Amino acid sequence: MSKYGIVLTTFENEEQAKPIISEILTSKLAACVQEIKIKSHYTWKDNFVMKMSY
């Protein structure tokens, strides 16, 4: 098993992501964190949903 990994997650907005990013870097859990806007398409309760995430 490798000691390295990639973790992907989403947040509702940039303000929600900022404290998590700071904690990850301060705790040295990652050397680099990248922010990417994502447009997700999915079904939820029998409805099609398109939502932007960060």
Summary of the structure (lengths in Angstrom):
residues: 54
radius of gyration: 14.3
end to end distance: 29.5
largest distance: 41.3
contacts: 81
relative contact order: 0.22
helix: 24%
strand: 26%
